Amino acid sequence: MKNTAVPDLNPIGQRLRLEMKKRGVTSADLAKRADVKISFLYDIISGKSANPSTVKLARVAEILGISLNYLVGNTHNPTPGPHSAGKRDATDEYVTIPRITVDVSAGGGAVVSHEGEAESYYFRKAWISDQLRTSPDDLRMLYVRGDSMEPTLCNDDIILVDTSKKFPTPPGVFVLFDGFGLVAKRVEFIDEKTHKRIRIASDNPQYSTYERSVEEAFIVGRVVWFAREI
C-alpha cells in the first residue's frame, strides 16, 4: 500500500512548540521576554494564526536563540547566522508602521473619542528614506471612511500619513482636524503670504469646499501613500 504524505499545516506552531519544550520555556515566560501577548503565542501554536507578525516572530526567535528563517520553515538550520557573513535577515531591511485605530472620515468628519494602535504594516526602510524622505517614526496608517475624496481615496482605503509634514506647501491631501472631526481632504493656504487661512476641498464634487483659520484647524500630516483591495 502506497503511503501518502500528510502536509504540515502548521510548521511555525510545531517548531515553536518544539523549541520551547527543548528549553523548558513556558508560554507566559516567552511572551514576557519577547514583549508579545501570550495570545499571540497560543494562536501560533494552535494554528489559529496563519500569518503572524514577522517582527514579533523575530523577537520570539531571538529569545529562543534560533533564526527567524528556521522558525517560519524556510530552513532546517536553527542557528541564526551572523550578519557579517553577508546575509541579512529580512527584518533588517523592513520597518513596521502601526495602524492607528481611529478612522479618518472622507465625509462629514470622524469624531475621535479614543485612539490606539492595531496591526502594523511592513515597508522597506530604503523606500521610506529615499522616496518619502522621512523617518519611519513620523509615519502612521489610517483607514478612510466615506466617499468625499473619491475617486482619489475611496471608502476602506488605507493611507500612510507623514506626520512631519503639517504645512500645505505645496498643496496636497492631508489628514486634519477641521474643527468638527478628523478628515482627509485637499488642503492649501488661501494666502501664501500670511498663512492665516486654509481652503479645505473634496475631490468628490458633491461636497462643498470650505475654509478654516489655522487656529481652527490642526493638520495631522500629509497623505503620502495609499492602498486598496481590488
C-alpha positions as CSV (number, residue, x, y, z in Angstrom):
1,M,0.0,0.0,0.0
2,K,1.4,3.4,-1.0
3,N,1.9,5.9,1.8
4,T,0.6,9.4,1.2
5,A,2.5,12.2,3.0
6,V,0.3,14.5,5.0
7,P,1.3,18.1,4.6
8,D,2.4,20.0,7.6
9,L,-0.3,22.6,8.0
10,N,1.3,24.4,10.9
11,P,5.1,24.3,10.7
12,I,5.6,27.5,12.7
13,G,3.5,26.3,15.5
14,Q,5.2,22.9,15.6
15,R,8.7,24.4,15.6
16,L,7.8,26.9,18.2
17,R,6.3,24.3,20.5
18,L,9.4,22.0,19.9
19,E,11.9,24.8,20.7
20,M,10.0,25.9,23.8
21,K,10.0,22.3,25.0
22,K,13.7,21.9,24.4
23,R,14.5,24.9,26.5
24,G,11.8,24.4,29.1
25,V,10.3,27.8,28.4
26,T,6.6,28.4,29.2
27,S,4.3,30.5,27.0
28,A,4.0,33.1,29.8
29,D,7.7,33.4,30.2
30,L,8.4,33.6,26.5
31,A,5.7,36.2,25.9
32,K,7.1,38.4,28.7
33,R,10.7,38.2,27.5
34,A,9.8,38.7,23.8
35,D,7.3,41.5,24.6
36,V,4.4,39.9,22.9
37,K,0.9,38.9,24.2
38,I,0.6,35.4,25.3
39,S,-2.4,35.0,23.0
40,F,0.0,35.7,20.1
41,L,1.9,32.5,21.0
42,Y,-1.2,30.5,21.7
43,D,-2.7,31.4,18.3
44,I,0.5,30.3,16.5
45,I,0.8,27.0,18.4
46,S,-2.8,26.1,17.8
47,G,-2.6,27.1,14.1
48,K,-5.2,29.8,14.5
49,S,-2.8,32.5,13.3
50,A,-1.8,31.7,9.7
51,N,0.1,34.9,9.1
52,P,1.7,36.2,12.3
53,S,3.7,39.4,12.6
54,T,7.3,38.8,11.4
55,V,8.6,41.5,13.8
56,K,7.1,39.7,16.8
57,L,8.3,36.3,15.5
58,A,11.8,37.8,15.2
59,R,11.7,38.7,18.8
60,V,10.4,35.3,19.8
61,A,13.2,33.6,17.7
62,E,15.8,35.8,19.3
63,I,14.8,34.9,22.8
64,L,14.8,31.2,21.8
65,G,18.2,31.6,20.2
66,I,17.1,30.4,16.8
67,S,16.9,32.0,13.4
68,L,13.7,33.6,12.1
69,N,14.1,31.6,8.8
70,Y,14.1,28.4,10.8
71,L,11.0,29.3,12.8
72,V,9.0,30.2,9.7
73,G,10.1,27.0,8.0
74,N,12.4,28.4,5.4
75,T,15.5,26.4,6.6
76,H,16.3,23.3,8.6
77,N,19.2,25.1,10.4
78,P,18.0,26.5,13.7
79,T,21.2,28.5,14.3
80,P,21.0,32.2,13.5
81,G,23.7,33.2,11.0
82,P,25.8,36.3,11.7
83,H,25.1,39.4,9.7
84,S,28.8,39.7,9.0
85,A,28.6,36.6,6.8
86,G,26.9,38.7,4.1
87,K,23.4,37.5,4.7
88,R,20.9,39.9,6.2
89,D,17.7,39.0,8.0
90,A,14.6,40.3,6.3
91,T,13.8,42.3,9.4
92,D,16.9,44.4,8.9
93,E,15.5,45.7,5.6
94,Y,12.0,46.4,6.7
95,V,10.3,48.6,9.4
96,T,6.8,48.3,10.8
97,I,4.4,51.2,10.6
98,P,1.5,51.0,13.1
99,R,-2.1,51.5,12.1
100,I,-4.0,53.9,14.3
101,T,-7.4,52.6,15.2
102,V,-9.1,56.0,14.7
103,D,-10.6,56.0,11.2
104,V,-10.3,59.1,9.0
105,S,-13.5,60.5,7.5
106,A,-13.7,61.4,3.9
107,G,-17.2,62.7,4.5
108,G,-18.6,64.7,7.4
109,G,-15.7,64.1,9.8
110,A,-14.9,61.3,12.3
111,V,-15.3,62.3,16.0
112,V,-12.3,61.0,18.0
113,S,-13.2,59.6,21.4
114,H,-10.4,57.0,21.6
115,E,-7.3,56.1,19.7
116,G,-4.8,53.3,19.9
117,E,-2.7,51.0,17.7
118,A,-3.8,48.0,15.8
119,E,-1.8,45.8,13.5
120,S,1.4,47.0,11.9
121,Y,2.4,47.0,8.2
122,Y,5.8,46.4,6.6
123,F,7.7,48.9,4.5
124,R,11.2,48.9,3.1
125,K,13.5,51.3,5.1
126,A,15.2,52.3,1.9
127,W,11.9,53.3,0.2
128,I,10.9,55.4,3.2
129,S,14.3,57.2,3.3
130,D,14.9,57.5,-0.5
131,Q,11.3,58.0,-1.8
132,L,9.4,59.6,1.0
133,R,12.4,61.3,2.5
134,T,11.2,60.9,6.0
135,S,11.6,58.9,9.2
136,P,9.5,55.8,10.0
137,D,8.8,57.3,13.4
138,D,6.8,60.0,11.7
139,L,4.6,57.6,9.7
140,R,1.1,56.3,10.7
141,M,-1.5,54.3,8.9
142,L,-5.3,55.0,9.0
143,Y,-8.4,53.8,7.3
144,V,-10.5,56.1,5.2
145,R,-14.3,56.1,5.8
146,G,-16.6,57.9,3.4
147,D,-16.7,59.0,-0.2
148,S,-15.9,62.7,-0.2
149,M,-12.4,62.1,-1.7
150,E,-13.5,59.7,-4.4
151,P,-12.0,58.8,-6.9
152,T,-8.7,59.6,-5.3
153,L,-9.4,58.0,-2.0
154,C,-12.3,55.5,-1.5
155,N,-14.0,54.1,1.5
156,D,-11.9,51.4,3.2
157,D,-8.7,52.6,1.6
158,I,-5.7,52.6,4.0
159,I,-3.5,55.6,3.9
160,L,0.1,56.3,5.0
161,V,0.4,59.7,6.7
162,D,3.6,61.6,7.2
163,T,3.1,63.5,10.5
164,S,6.2,65.6,10.0
165,K,4.6,67.4,7.1
166,K,2.0,69.8,8.7
167,F,2.1,72.7,6.2
168,P,0.2,72.5,2.9
169,T,3.2,73.9,0.9
170,P,2.8,72.6,-1.7
171,P,-0.9,71.9,-1.5
172,G,-2.0,68.2,-1.3
173,V,-4.1,65.7,0.5
174,F,-3.8,65.9,4.3
175,V,-5.4,64.4,7.4
176,L,-6.6,67.2,9.7
177,F,-9.0,68.1,12.5
178,D,-11.2,70.7,10.8
179,G,-13.0,71.8,14.0
180,F,-15.6,69.1,13.7
181,G,-13.7,65.9,13.2
182,L,-10.8,64.0,11.7
183,V,-10.9,64.2,7.9
184,A,-8.8,63.5,4.8
185,K,-9.1,66.5,2.4
186,R,-7.2,68.6,-0.1
187,V,-5.7,71.5,1.7
188,E,-4.0,74.7,0.6
189,F,-3.2,78.1,2.0
190,I,-5.6,80.8,0.7
191,D,-2.9,83.5,1.1
192,E,0.7,82.2,0.7
193,K,2.0,85.4,2.4
194,T,0.0,85.4,5.6
195,H,-0.6,81.6,6.1
196,K,-3.6,82.6,8.2
197,R,-6.4,80.6,6.5
198,I,-6.6,77.3,4.6
199,R,-9.0,76.1,1.9
200,I,-10.3,72.5,2.5
201,A,-11.7,70.7,-0.5
202,S,-13.0,67.3,-1.5
203,D,-12.4,65.5,-4.8
204,N,-16.0,64.4,-4.9
205,P,-17.9,67.4,-6.4
206,Q,-21.0,66.6,-4.3
207,Y,-19.1,68.0,-1.3
208,S,-18.6,71.7,-0.8
209,T,-15.3,73.5,-0.3
210,Y,-14.9,75.4,3.0
211,E,-12.3,77.5,4.8
212,R,-10.8,77.5,8.2
213,S,-8.3,79.7,10.1
214,V,-5.1,78.0,11.1
215,E,-6.2,78.3,14.7
216,E,-9.4,76.4,14.0
217,A,-7.8,73.5,12.1
218,F,-5.0,71.2,13.1
219,I,-3.1,69.4,10.3
220,V,-2.0,65.9,11.4
221,G,0.1,65.1,8.3
222,R,0.3,64.7,4.6
223,V,-1.0,61.6,2.9
224,V,2.0,60.1,1.1
225,W,0.7,56.6,0.0
226,F,-2.5,54.6,-0.1
227,A,-3.6,51.1,-0.8
228,R,-7.0,49.4,-1.5
229,E,-8.4,46.0,-2.1
230,I,-9.5,45.1,-5.6
